Amino acid sequence: MRNITVSVDDETYRRSRIRAAELDTSVSALVRGYLTGLAQGKSMGGTTEEVKAETERERRERKLREVFEDIRATRPGFRASENLPREALYDRDAFR
């Protein structure tokens, strides 16, 4: 992922922070959402829903999914059923 720097006047920055807070997101997420939409050929203007980027919760859920996908792809044996034979999974006497 690349970082970019954007310069805006103080009033624009202040208003964008307020708007981002109203949408429960960050200014960076708003800009990211806008640029993503622009790159996908969507109109530059749009409704609040089109401009709204992912929330912090959505970002965390996406990151968690990415981590699990990475674990599954690079580390076989992630599940207990992949490491133990069926009999060992259901051997309750071993836990007593």
Backbone as XML, in Angstrom:
<?xml version="1.0"?>
<chain id="A" units="angstrom">
  <residue number="1" name="MET">
    <atom name="N" x="0.853" y="-1.171" z="0.000"/>
    <atom name="CA" x="0.000" y="0.000" z="0.000"/>
    <atom name="C" x="0.899" y="1.234" z="0.000"/>
  </residue>
  <residue number="2" name="ARG">
    <atom name="N" x="0.561" y="2.194" z="-0.799"/>
    <atom name="CA" x="1.331" y="3.430" z="-0.917"/>
    <atom name="C" x="0.739" y="4.530" z="-0.052"/>
  </residue>
  <residue number="3" name="ASN">
    <atom name="N" x="1.579" y="5.423" z="0.392"/>
    <atom name="CA" x="1.146" y="6.622" z="1.118"/>
    <atom name="C" x="1.236" y="7.810" z="0.185"/>
  </residue>
  <residue number="4" name="ILE">
    <atom name="N" x="0.307" y="8.735" z="0.338"/>
    <atom name="CA" x="0.371" y="9.987" z="-0.410"/>
    <atom name="C" x="0.186" y="11.138" z="0.560"/>
  </residue>
  <residue number="5" name="THR">
    <atom name="N" x="0.655" y="12.294" z="0.177"/>
    <atom name="CA" x="0.499" y="13.493" z="0.994"/>
    <atom name="C" x="-0.343" y="14.483" z="0.217"/>
  </residue>
  <residue number="6" name="VAL">
    <atom name="N" x="-1.340" y="15.041" z="0.892"/>
    <atom name="CA" x="-2.228" y="16.014" z="0.275"/>
    <atom name="C" x="-2.231" y="17.254" z="1.153"/>
  </residue>
  <residue number="7" name="SER">
    <atom name="N" x="-2.111" y="18.417" z="0.546"/>
    <atom name="CA" x="-2.149" y="19.673" z="1.285"/>
    <atom name="C" x="-3.492" y="20.357" z="1.065"/>
  </residue>
  <residue number="8" name="VAL">
    <atom name="N" x="-4.125" y="20.752" z="2.164"/>
    <atom name="CA" x="-5.381" y="21.491" z="2.104"/>
    <atom name="C" x="-5.312" y="22.640" z="3.091"/>
  </residue>
  <residue number="9" name="ASP">
    <atom name="N" x="-6.185" y="23.619" z="2.908"/>
    <atom name="CA" x="-6.199" y="24.752" z="3.845"/>
    <atom name="C" x="-6.785" y="24.289" z="5.180"/>
  </residue>
  <residue number="10" name="ASP">
    <atom name="N" x="-6.566" y="25.088" z="6.210"/>
    <atom name="CA" x="-6.975" y="24.727" z="7.569"/>
    <atom name="C" x="-8.476" y="24.489" z="7.695"/>
  </residue>
  <residue number="11" name="GLU">
    <atom name="N" x="-9.285" y="25.321" z="7.053"/>
    <atom name="CA" x="-10.739" y="25.188" z="7.162"/>
    <atom name="C" x="-11.222" y="23.886" z="6.506"/>
  </residue>
  <residue number="12" name="THR">
    <atom name="N" x="-10.662" y="23.548" z="5.373"/>
    <atom name="CA" x="-11.027" y="22.288" z="4.711"/>
    <atom name="C" x="-10.644" y="21.108" z="5.585"/>
  </residue>
  <residue number="13" name="TYR">
    <atom name="N" x="-9.475" y="21.183" z="6.184"/>
    <atom name="CA" x="-9.025" y="20.113" z="7.067"/>
    <atom name="C" x="-9.963" y="19.979" z="8.271"/>
  </residue>
  <residue number="14" name="ARG">
    <atom name="N" x="-10.312" y="21.104" z="8.875"/>
    <atom name="CA" x="-11.190" y="21.099" z="10.045"/>
    <atom name="C" x="-12.547" y="20.494" z="9.692"/>
  </residue>
  <residue number="15" name="ARG">
    <atom name="N" x="-13.118" y="20.932" z="8.583"/>
    <atom name="CA" x="-14.430" y="20.426" z="8.170"/>
    <atom name="C" x="-14.372" y="18.941" z="7.797"/>
  </residue>
  <residue number="16" name="SER">
    <atom name="N" x="-13.299" y="18.518" z="7.176"/>
    <atom name="CA" x="-13.179" y="17.108" z="6.807"/>
    <atom name="C" x="-13.049" y="16.230" z="8.053"/>
  </residue>
  <residue number="17" name="ARG">
    <atom name="N" x="-12.367" y="16.725" z="9.069"/>
    <atom name="CA" x="-12.272" y="15.963" z="10.326"/>
    <atom name="C" x="-13.638" y="15.840" z="10.984"/>
  </residue>
  <residue number="18" name="ILE">
    <atom name="N" x="-14.403" y="16.923" z="10.967"/>
    <atom name="CA" x="-15.744" y="16.898" z="11.538"/>
    <atom name="C" x="-16.627" y="15.912" z="10.782"/>
  </residue>
  <residue number="19" name="ARG">
    <atom name="N" x="-16.566" y="15.977" z="9.450"/>
    <atom name="CA" x="-17.387" y="15.083" z="8.627"/>
    <atom name="C" x="-16.979" y="13.622" z="8.822"/>
  </residue>
  <residue number="20" name="ALA">
    <atom name="N" x="-15.699" y="13.370" z="8.912"/>
    <atom name="CA" x="-15.223" y="12.010" z="9.147"/>
    <atom name="C" x="-15.721" y="11.492" z="10.493"/>
  </residue>
  <residue number="21" name="ALA">
    <atom name="N" x="-15.705" y="12.343" z="11.507"/>
    <atom name="CA" x="-16.201" y="11.942" z="12.821"/>
    <atom name="C" x="-17.697" y="11.637" z="12.759"/>
  </residue>
  <residue number="22" name="GLU">
    <atom name="N" x="-18.449" y="12.409" z="12.010"/>
    <atom name="CA" x="-19.886" y="12.162" z="11.857"/>
    <atom name="C" x="-20.135" y="10.808" z="11.198"/>
  </residue>
  <residue number="23" name="LEU">
    <atom name="N" x="-19.252" y="10.406" z="10.300"/>
    <atom name="CA" x="-19.388" y="9.137" z="9.592"/>
    <atom name="C" x="-18.682" y="7.993" z="10.309"/>
  </residue>
  <residue number="24" name="ASP">
    <atom name="N" x="-18.112" y="8.280" z="11.490"/>
    <atom name="CA" x="-17.400" y="7.272" z="12.282"/>
    <atom name="C" x="-16.260" y="6.638" z="11.481"/>
  </residue>
  <residue number="25" name="THR">
    <atom name="N" x="-15.450" y="7.492" z="10.871"/>
    <atom name="CA" x="-14.314" y="7.027" z="10.097"/>
    <atom name="C" x="-13.202" y="8.063" z="10.203"/>
  </residue>
  <residue number="26" name="SER">
    <atom name="N" x="-12.185" y="7.945" z="9.392"/>
    <atom name="CA" x="-11.075" y="8.897" z="9.420"/>
    <atom name="C" x="-11.007" y="9.666" z="8.105"/>
  </residue>
  <residue number="27" name="VAL">
    <atom name="N" x="-10.292" y="10.769" z="8.114"/>
    <atom name="CA" x="-10.093" y="11.544" z="6.896"/>
    <atom name="C" x="-9.351" y="10.692" z="5.870"/>
  </residue>
  <residue number="28" name="SER">
    <atom name="N" x="-8.366" y="9.939" z="6.322"/>
    <atom name="CA" x="-7.623" y="9.063" z="5.410"/>
    <atom name="C" x="-8.546" y="8.055" z="4.746"/>
  </residue>
  <residue number="29" name="ALA">
    <atom name="N" x="-9.469" y="7.467" z="5.512"/>
    <atom name="CA" x="-10.396" y="6.491" z="4.950"/>
    <atom name="C" x="-11.333" y="7.157" z="3.939"/>
  </residue>
  <residue number="30" name="LEU">
    <atom name="N" x="-11.741" y="8.391" z="4.211"/>
    <atom name="CA" x="-12.584" y="9.116" z="3.255"/>
    <atom name="C" x="-11.844" y="9.355" z="1.945"/>
  </residue>
  <residue number="31" name="VAL">
    <atom name="N" x="-10.599" y="9.807" z="2.050"/>
    <atom name="CA" x="-9.796" y="10.064" z="0.855"/>
    <atom name="C" x="-9.545" y="8.753" z="0.113"/>
  </residue>
  <residue number="32" name="ARG">
    <atom name="N" x="-9.219" y="7.685" z="0.853"/>
    <atom name="CA" x="-8.991" y="6.380" z="0.243"/>
    <atom name="C" x="-10.231" y="5.921" z="-0.511"/>
  </residue>
  <residue number="33" name="GLY">
    <atom name="N" x="-11.400" y="6.060" z="0.110"/>
    <atom name="CA" x="-12.649" y="5.664" z="-0.533"/>
    <atom name="C" x="-12.923" y="6.478" z="-1.785"/>
  </residue>
  <residue number="34" name="TYR">
    <atom name="N" x="-12.658" y="7.768" z="-1.702"/>
    <atom name="CA" x="-12.865" y="8.638" z="-2.854"/>
    <atom name="C" x="-11.942" y="8.237" z="-4.006"/>
  </residue>
  <residue number="35" name="LEU">
    <atom name="N" x="-10.656" y="8.051" z="-3.702"/>
    <atom name="CA" x="-9.701" y="7.698" z="-4.746"/>
    <atom name="C" x="-9.970" y="6.313" z="-5.329"/>
  </residue>
  <residue number="36" name="THR">
    <atom name="N" x="-10.395" y="5.390" z="-4.493"/>
    <atom name="CA" x="-10.741" y="4.058" z="-4.974"/>
    <atom name="C" x="-11.910" y="4.133" z="-5.947"/>
  </residue>
  <residue number="37" name="GLY">
    <atom name="N" x="-12.928" y="4.898" z="-5.568"/>
    <atom name="CA" x="-14.077" y="5.068" z="-6.453"/>
    <atom name="C" x="-13.688" y="5.747" z="-7.749"/>
  </residue>
  <residue number="38" name="LEU">
    <atom name="N" x="-12.847" y="6.745" z="-7.646"/>
    <atom name="CA" x="-12.385" y="7.454" z="-8.834"/>
    <atom name="C" x="-11.608" y="6.521" z="-9.761"/>
  </residue>
  <residue number="39" name="ALA">
    <atom name="N" x="-10.754" y="5.692" z="-9.186"/>
    <atom name="CA" x="-9.955" y="4.762" z="-9.980"/>
    <atom name="C" x="-10.823" y="3.690" z="-10.634"/>
  </residue>
  <residue number="40" name="GLN">
    <atom name="N" x="-11.956" y="3.377" z="-10.018"/>
    <atom name="CA" x="-12.860" y="2.374" z="-10.571"/>
    <atom name="C" x="-13.834" y="2.972" z="-11.577"/>
  </residue>
  <residue number="41" name="GLY">
    <atom name="N" x="-13.683" y="4.262" z="-11.852"/>
    <atom name="CA" x="-14.513" y="4.904" z="-12.858"/>
    <atom name="C" x="-15.840" y="5.413" z="-12.347"/>
  </residue>
  <residue number="42" name="LYS">
    <atom name="N" x="-16.028" y="5.462" z="-11.046"/>
    <atom name="CA" x="-17.270" y="5.989" z="-10.499"/>
    <atom name="C" x="-17.244" y="7.504" z="-10.584"/>
  </residue>
  <residue number="43" name="SER">
    <atom name="N" x="-18.413" y="8.121" z="-10.510"/>
    <atom name="CA" x="-18.491" y="9.577" z="-10.639"/>
    <atom name="C" x="-17.764" y="10.267" z="-9.503"/>
  </residue>
  <residue number="44" name="MET">
    <atom name="N" x="-17.260" y="11.445" z="-9.767"/>
    <atom name="CA" x="-16.516" y="12.183" z="-8.757"/>
    <atom name="C" x="-17.447" y="12.700" z="-7.679"/>
  </residue>
  <residue number="45" name="GLY">
    <atom name="N" x="-18.631" y="13.109" z="-8.046"/>
    <atom name="CA" x="-19.611" y="13.514" z="-7.055"/>
    <atom name="C" x="-20.341" y="12.279" z="-6.596"/>
  </residue>
  <residue number="46" name="GLY">
    <atom name="N" x="-20.987" y="12.348" z="-5.466"/>
    <atom name="CA" x="-21.710" y="11.161" z="-5.041"/>
    <atom name="C" x="-22.444" y="11.405" z="-3.752"/>
  </residue>
  <residue number="47" name="THR">
    <atom name="N" x="-23.257" y="10.456" z="-3.396"/>
    <atom name="CA" x="-23.976" y="10.558" z="-2.149"/>
    <atom name="C" x="-23.038" y="10.259" z="-1.002"/>
  </residue>
  <residue number="48" name="THR">
    <atom name="N" x="-23.503" y="10.521" z="0.181"/>
    <atom name="CA" x="-22.687" y="10.252" z="1.369"/>
    <atom name="C" x="-22.312" y="8.784" z="1.446"/>
  </residue>
  <residue number="49" name="GLU">
    <atom name="N" x="-23.235" y="7.900" z="1.090"/>
    <atom name="CA" x="-22.955" y="6.464" z="1.147"/>
    <atom name="C" x="-21.860" y="6.081" z="0.163"/>
  </residue>
  <residue number="50" name="GLU">
    <atom name="N" x="-21.821" y="6.718" z="-1.010"/>
    <atom name="CA" x="-20.785" y="6.402" z="-1.977"/>
    <atom name="C" x="-19.433" y="6.907" z="-1.519"/>
  </residue>
  <residue number="51" name="VAL">
    <atom name="N" x="-19.421" y="8.040" z="-0.835"/>
    <atom name="CA" x="-18.172" y="8.645" z="-0.403"/>
    <atom name="C" x="-17.667" y="8.004" z="0.879"/>
  </residue>
  <residue number="52" name="LYS">
    <atom name="N" x="-18.594" y="7.502" z="1.704"/>
    <atom name="CA" x="-18.215" y="6.933" z="2.997"/>
    <atom name="C" x="-17.277" y="5.751" z="2.807"/>
  </residue>
  <residue number="53" name="ALA">
    <atom name="N" x="-16.161" y="5.791" z="3.459"/>
    <atom name="CA" x="-15.189" y="4.698" z="3.375"/>
    <atom name="C" x="-15.446" y="3.729" z="4.515"/>
  </residue>
  <residue number="54" name="GLU">
    <atom name="N" x="-14.633" y="2.704" z="4.584"/>
    <atom name="CA" x="-14.836" y="1.709" z="5.621"/>
    <atom name="C" x="-14.640" y="2.303" z="7.007"/>
  </residue>
  <residue number="55" name="THR">
    <atom name="N" x="-15.437" y="1.832" z="7.954"/>
    <atom name="CA" x="-15.315" y="2.280" z="9.331"/>
    <atom name="C" x="-14.147" y="1.555" z="9.992"/>
  </residue>
  <residue number="56" name="GLU">
    <atom name="N" x="-13.814" y="1.965" z="11.180"/>
    <atom name="CA" x="-12.721" y="1.320" z="11.913"/>
    <atom name="C" x="-13.038" y="-0.159" z="12.144"/>
  </residue>
  <residue number="57" name="ARG">
    <atom name="N" x="-14.271" y="-0.458" z="12.480"/>
    <atom name="CA" x="-14.665" y="-1.856" z="12.704"/>
    <atom name="C" x="-14.519" y="-2.675" z="11.426"/>
  </residue>
  <residue number="58" name="GLU">
    <atom name="N" x="-14.975" y="-2.118" z="10.295"/>
    <atom name="CA" x="-14.849" y="-2.817" z="9.028"/>
    <atom name="C" x="-13.384" y="-3.037" z="8.662"/>
  </residue>
  <residue number="59" name="ARG">
    <atom name="N" x="-12.554" y="-2.042" z="8.953"/>
    <atom name="CA" x="-11.124" y="-2.171" z="8.676"/>
    <atom name="C" x="-10.526" y="-3.304" z="9.501"/>
  </residue>
  <residue number="60" name="ARG">
    <atom name="N" x="-10.890" y="-3.358" z="10.786"/>
    <atom name="CA" x="-10.367" y="-4.417" z="11.655"/>
    <atom name="C" x="-10.850" y="-5.796" z="11.210"/>
  </residue>
  <residue number="61" name="GLU">
    <atom name="N" x="-12.119" y="-5.887" z="10.822"/>
    <atom name="CA" x="-12.644" y="-7.166" z="10.352"/>
    <atom name="C" x="-11.927" y="-7.603" z="9.069"/>
  </residue>
  <residue number="62" name="ARG">
    <atom name="N" x="-11.683" y="-6.657" z="8.170"/>
    <atom name="CA" x="-10.969" y="-6.972" z="6.929"/>
    <atom name="C" x="-9.555" y="-7.448" z="7.234"/>
  </residue>
  <residue number="63" name="LYS">
    <atom name="N" x="-8.866" y="-6.756" z="8.151"/>
    <atom name="CA" x="-7.510" y="-7.152" z="8.532"/>
    <atom name="C" x="-7.509" y="-8.547" z="9.153"/>
  </residue>
  <residue number="64" name="LEU">
    <atom name="N" x="-8.491" y="-8.834" z="10.004"/>
    <atom name="CA" x="-8.578" y="-10.146" z="10.642"/>
    <atom name="C" x="-8.779" y="-11.242" z="9.596"/>
  </residue>
  <residue number="65" name="ARG">
    <atom name="N" x="-9.666" y="-10.988" z="8.622"/>
    <atom name="CA" x="-9.865" y="-11.959" z="7.544"/>
    <atom name="C" x="-8.573" y="-12.187" z="6.773"/>
  </residue>
  <residue number="66" name="GLU">
    <atom name="N" x="-7.829" y="-11.106" z="6.502"/>
    <atom name="CA" x="-6.564" y="-11.225" z="5.779"/>
    <atom name="C" x="-5.560" y="-12.068" z="6.553"/>
  </residue>
  <residue number="67" name="VAL">
    <atom name="N" x="-5.503" y="-11.877" z="7.872"/>
    <atom name="CA" x="-4.581" y="-12.645" z="8.708"/>
    <atom name="C" x="-4.945" y="-14.132" z="8.665"/>
  </residue>
  <residue number="68" name="PHE">
    <atom name="N" x="-6.242" y="-14.451" z="8.825"/>
    <atom name="CA" x="-6.661" y="-15.845" z="8.782"/>
    <atom name="C" x="-6.392" y="-16.466" z="7.420"/>
  </residue>
  <residue number="69" name="GLU">
    <atom name="N" x="-6.632" y="-15.721" z="6.346"/>
    <atom name="CA" x="-6.344" y="-16.238" z="5.011"/>
    <atom name="C" x="-4.855" y="-16.527" z="4.855"/>
  </residue>
  <residue number="70" name="ASP">
    <atom name="N" x="-4.026" y="-15.639" z="5.388"/>
    <atom name="CA" x="-2.581" y="-15.832" z="5.331"/>
    <atom name="C" x="-2.166" y="-17.065" z="6.128"/>
  </residue>
  <residue number="71" name="ILE">
    <atom name="N" x="-2.733" y="-17.237" z="7.307"/>
    <atom name="CA" x="-2.407" y="-18.393" z="8.142"/>
    <atom name="C" x="-2.795" y="-19.676" z="7.427"/>
  </residue>
  <residue number="72" name="ARG">
    <atom name="N" x="-3.994" y="-19.696" z="6.863"/>
    <atom name="CA" x="-4.448" y="-20.900" z="6.165"/>
    <atom name="C" x="-3.598" y="-21.202" z="4.944"/>
  </residue>
  <residue number="73" name="ALA">
    <atom name="N" x="-3.140" y="-20.167" z="4.262"/>
    <atom name="CA" x="-2.361" y="-20.367" z="3.038"/>
    <atom name="C" x="-0.927" y="-20.789" z="3.322"/>
  </residue>
  <residue number="74" name="THR">
    <atom name="N" x="-0.352" y="-20.321" z="4.415"/>
    <atom name="CA" x="1.065" y="-20.557" z="4.655"/>
    <atom name="C" x="1.362" y="-21.567" z="5.756"/>
  </residue>
  <residue number="75" name="ARG">
    <atom name="N" x="0.389" y="-21.908" z="6.562"/>
    <atom name="CA" x="0.637" y="-22.812" z="7.686"/>
    <atom name="C" x="-0.370" y="-23.946" z="7.702"/>
  </residue>
  <residue number="76" name="PRO">
    <atom name="N" x="-0.037" y="-25.072" z="7.088"/>
    <atom name="CA" x="-0.967" y="-26.206" z="7.144"/>
    <atom name="C" x="-1.088" y="-26.696" z="8.587"/>
  </residue>
  <residue number="77" name="GLY">
    <atom name="N" x="-2.195" y="-27.305" z="8.878"/>
    <atom name="CA" x="-2.402" y="-27.799" z="10.229"/>
    <atom name="C" x="-2.961" y="-26.741" z="11.159"/>
  </residue>
  <residue number="78" name="PHE">
    <atom name="N" x="-3.668" y="-25.777" z="10.613"/>
    <atom name="CA" x="-4.240" y="-24.702" z="11.431"/>
    <atom name="C" x="-5.373" y="-25.224" z="12.314"/>
  </residue>
  <residue number="79" name="ARG">
    <atom name="N" x="-6.074" y="-26.240" z="11.855"/>
    <atom name="CA" x="-7.193" y="-26.798" z="12.612"/>
    <atom name="C" x="-6.742" y="-28.057" z="13.351"/>
  </residue>
  <residue number="80" name="ALA">
    <atom name="N" x="-7.367" y="-28.302" z="14.494"/>
    <atom name="CA" x="-7.028" y="-29.489" z="15.277"/>
    <atom name="C" x="-7.290" y="-30.761" z="14.484"/>
  </residue>
  <residue number="81" name="SER">
    <atom name="N" x="-8.341" y="-30.751" z="13.658"/>
    <atom name="CA" x="-8.672" y="-31.945" z="12.880"/>
    <atom name="C" x="-7.597" y="-32.278" z="11.856"/>
  </residue>
  <residue number="82" name="GLU">
    <atom name="N" x="-6.750" y="-31.312" z="11.507"/>
    <atom name="CA" x="-5.665" y="-31.562" z="10.570"/>
    <atom name="C" x="-4.433" y="-32.118" z="11.275"/>
  </residue>
  <residue number="83" name="ASN">
    <atom name="N" x="-4.390" y="-32.023" z="12.588"/>
    <atom name="CA" x="-3.230" y="-32.450" z="13.354"/>
    <atom name="C" x="-3.450" y="-33.752" z="14.115"/>
  </residue>
  <residue number="84" name="LEU">
    <atom name="N" x="-4.696" y="-34.096" z="14.386"/>
    <atom name="CA" x="-5.003" y="-35.271" z="15.187"/>
    <atom name="C" x="-5.857" y="-36.246" z="14.394"/>
  </residue>
  <residue number="85" name="PRO">
    <atom name="N" x="-5.663" y="-37.534" z="14.621"/>
    <atom name="CA" x="-6.571" y="-38.498" z="13.993"/>
    <atom name="C" x="-7.958" y="-38.387" z="14.638"/>
  </residue>
  <residue number="86" name="ARG">
    <atom name="N" x="-8.948" y="-38.848" z="13.934"/>
    <atom name="CA" x="-10.331" y="-38.727" z="14.400"/>
    <atom name="C" x="-10.526" y="-39.338" z="15.794"/>
  </residue>
  <residue number="87" name="GLU">
    <atom name="N" x="-9.903" y="-40.483" z="16.033"/>
    <atom name="CA" x="-10.065" y="-41.156" z="17.324"/>
    <atom name="C" x="-9.555" y="-40.292" z="18.469"/>
  </residue>
  <residue number="88" name="ALA">
    <atom name="N" x="-8.455" y="-39.601" z="18.242"/>
    <atom name="CA" x="-7.888" y="-38.750" z="19.286"/>
    <atom name="C" x="-8.768" y="-37.538" z="19.566"/>
  </residue>
  <residue number="89" name="LEU">
    <atom name="N" x="-9.469" y="-37.058" z="18.563"/>
    <atom name="CA" x="-10.354" y="-35.925" z="18.769"/>
    <atom name="C" x="-11.489" y="-36.260" z="19.717"/>
  </residue>
  <residue number="90" name="TYR">
    <atom name="N" x="-11.952" y="-37.505" z="19.655"/>
    <atom name="CA" x="-13.115" y="-37.903" z="20.447"/>
    <atom name="C" x="-12.766" y="-38.791" z="21.634"/>
  </residue>
  <residue number="91" name="ASP">
    <atom name="N" x="-11.489" y="-38.885" z="21.987"/>
    <atom name="CA" x="-11.062" y="-39.694" z="23.108"/>
    <atom name="C" x="-11.219" y="-38.890" z="24.397"/>
  </residue>
  <residue number="92" name="ARG">
    <atom name="N" x="-12.379" y="-39.017" z="25.019"/>
    <atom name="CA" x="-12.668" y="-38.238" z="26.234"/>
    <atom name="C" x="-11.910" y="-38.760" z="27.457"/>
  </residue>
  <residue number="93" name="ASP">
    <atom name="N" x="-11.524" y="-40.009" z="27.442"/>
    <atom name="CA" x="-10.785" y="-40.554" z="28.574"/>
    <atom name="C" x="-9.435" y="-39.884" z="28.716"/>
  </residue>
  <residue number="94" name="ALA">
    <atom name="N" x="-8.875" y="-39.403" z="27.646"/>
    <atom name="CA" x="-7.562" y="-38.752" z="27.695"/>
    <atom name="C" x="-7.614" y="-37.442" z="28.482"/>
  </residue>
  <residue number="95" name="PHE">
    <atom name="N" x="-8.806" y="-36.845" z="28.593"/>
    <atom name="CA" x="-8.940" y="-35.565" z="29.294"/>
    <atom name="C" x="-9.310" y="-35.715" z="30.739"/>
  </residue>
  <residue number="96" name="ARG">
    <atom name="N" x="-9.523" y="-36.940" z="31.205"/>
    <atom name="CA" x="-9.929" y="-37.168" z="32.611"/>
    <atom name="C" x="-8.775" y="-37.446" z="33.490"/>
  </residue>
</chain>
